[in-house]
Amino acid sequence: MAEYRRYATALALSIHGLIHLLGIVVYFELAAVADLPYKTTLLGGVVDVGDTGIRVFGALNGVAAVGFVASAVALVAGWRYWRALLVAVTLFSLLLTTLDWTVASTGILANLAILAALFVHARFRT
């Protein structure tokens, strides 16, 4: 059963990471996504970062995507530091989703759930 949980967790982390790729797709104007319109503002429209800034933001979402997939691979492979990597990428993702909260509020909740699960797992592991 533990193996099943490990693979299910890795799949969920990978999916969360792949969702971050939408930031590249939309903010590099590679495709239109109905629920994620192209814009140049963050923090609910308060801060206008311009076209270049939003592309940098999109690229940072790509970094988060790679981080989540790497965390998933590290978990399945049994890499010793998978938790540290996952904490770091989740905090980074939480920052990104908070900056774009108007369209990424579900991502905020997902990141908080990941952090809570890591905390609970660490508390009851010993």
C-alpha positions as CSV (number, residue, x, y, z in Angstrom):
1,M,0.0,0.0,0.0
2,A,2.9,2.4,0.7
3,E,4.2,2.0,-2.8
4,Y,0.7,2.9,-4.2
5,R,0.6,6.0,-2.1
6,R,4.1,7.0,-3.2
7,Y,3.2,6.7,-6.9
8,A,-0.2,8.4,-6.4
9,T,1.6,11.3,-4.6
10,A,4.2,11.5,-7.4
11,L,1.4,11.6,-10.0
12,A,-0.4,14.4,-8.2
13,L,2.8,16.4,-7.8
14,S,3.5,16.0,-11.5
15,I,0.1,17.1,-12.5
16,H,0.4,20.2,-10.2
17,G,3.7,20.9,-11.9
18,L,2.3,20.5,-15.4
19,I,-0.5,22.9,-14.6
20,H,2.3,25.5,-14.0
21,L,3.2,25.1,-17.7
22,L,-0.1,27.0,-18.4
23,G,1.8,30.1,-17.3
24,I,4.3,29.6,-20.1
25,V,1.6,28.8,-22.7
26,V,-0.5,31.9,-21.8
27,Y,2.0,34.5,-20.9
28,F,4.2,33.7,-23.9
29,E,1.0,33.9,-26.0
30,L,1.5,30.4,-27.4
31,A,-2.2,29.5,-27.0
32,A,-5.4,31.0,-25.6
33,V,-6.8,29.3,-22.5
34,A,-10.4,30.2,-21.6
35,D,-10.0,30.5,-17.9
36,L,-6.5,32.0,-18.0
37,P,-6.5,35.2,-20.1
38,Y,-3.3,36.9,-21.2
39,K,-2.6,40.0,-19.0
40,T,0.3,42.0,-17.9
41,T,-0.8,42.6,-14.3
42,L,-0.2,40.7,-11.1
43,L,-1.6,41.0,-7.5
44,G,-5.2,41.3,-8.7
45,G,-4.4,43.9,-11.4
46,V,-2.6,46.2,-9.0
47,V,0.9,45.8,-10.4
48,D,1.5,46.1,-14.1
49,V,4.7,44.3,-15.0
50,G,4.4,44.8,-18.8
51,D,4.9,42.2,-21.5
52,T,8.5,41.4,-20.6
53,G,7.6,41.1,-16.9
54,I,4.7,38.7,-17.5
55,R,7.0,36.6,-19.8
56,V,9.5,36.4,-16.9
57,F,6.6,35.4,-14.7
58,G,5.6,32.7,-17.2
59,A,9.2,31.4,-17.3
60,L,9.2,31.2,-13.5
61,N,6.1,29.1,-13.7
62,G,8.2,26.8,-15.9
63,V,10.8,26.6,-13.2
64,A,8.0,25.6,-10.7
65,A,6.8,22.9,-13.2
66,V,10.3,21.4,-13.5
67,G,10.6,21.5,-9.7
68,F,7.4,19.6,-9.1
69,V,8.2,17.0,-11.7
70,A,11.7,16.6,-10.2
71,S,10.2,16.3,-6.7
72,A,7.9,13.5,-8.0
73,V,10.8,11.7,-9.6
74,A,12.9,12.1,-6.5
75,L,10.1,10.7,-4.4
76,V,9.7,7.6,-6.6
77,A,13.4,7.1,-6.8
78,G,13.8,7.3,-3.0
79,W,16.1,10.3,-3.2
80,R,17.0,11.3,0.4
81,Y,16.3,15.0,-0.1
82,W,13.0,14.8,-1.9
83,R,11.2,16.5,1.0
84,A,13.5,19.5,1.0
85,L,13.1,19.9,-2.7
86,L,9.4,19.7,-2.5
87,V,9.2,22.2,0.4
88,A,11.3,24.7,-1.6
89,V,9.3,24.3,-4.9
90,T,6.0,24.4,-3.1
91,L,7.0,27.7,-1.3
92,F,8.1,29.1,-4.7
93,S,4.8,28.0,-6.3
94,L,2.9,29.5,-3.4
95,L,4.6,32.8,-4.1
96,L,3.8,32.6,-7.8
97,T,0.2,31.6,-7.3
98,T,-0.3,34.4,-4.7
99,L,1.1,36.9,-7.2
100,D,-1.5,35.7,-9.7
101,W,-4.2,34.9,-7.2
102,T,-7.1,36.0,-9.4
103,V,-6.6,33.0,-11.7
104,A,-4.5,30.7,-9.5
105,S,-6.5,30.6,-6.2
106,T,-6.9,26.8,-6.6
107,G,-3.1,26.6,-6.9
108,I,-2.8,28.5,-3.6
109,L,-5.0,25.9,-1.9
110,A,-3.0,23.0,-3.6
111,N,0.2,24.4,-2.3
112,L,-1.1,24.9,1.2
113,A,-2.4,21.3,1.1
114,I,1.0,20.0,0.0
115,L,2.8,21.9,2.9
116,A,0.2,20.6,5.4
117,A,0.7,17.1,4.2
118,L,4.4,17.4,4.5
119,F,4.1,18.8,8.0
120,V,1.7,16.0,9.1
121,H,3.9,13.3,7.4
122,A,7.0,14.6,9.2
123,R,5.2,14.7,12.6
124,F,3.9,11.1,12.4
125,R,6.9,9.6,10.6
126,T,8.8,8.7,13.7
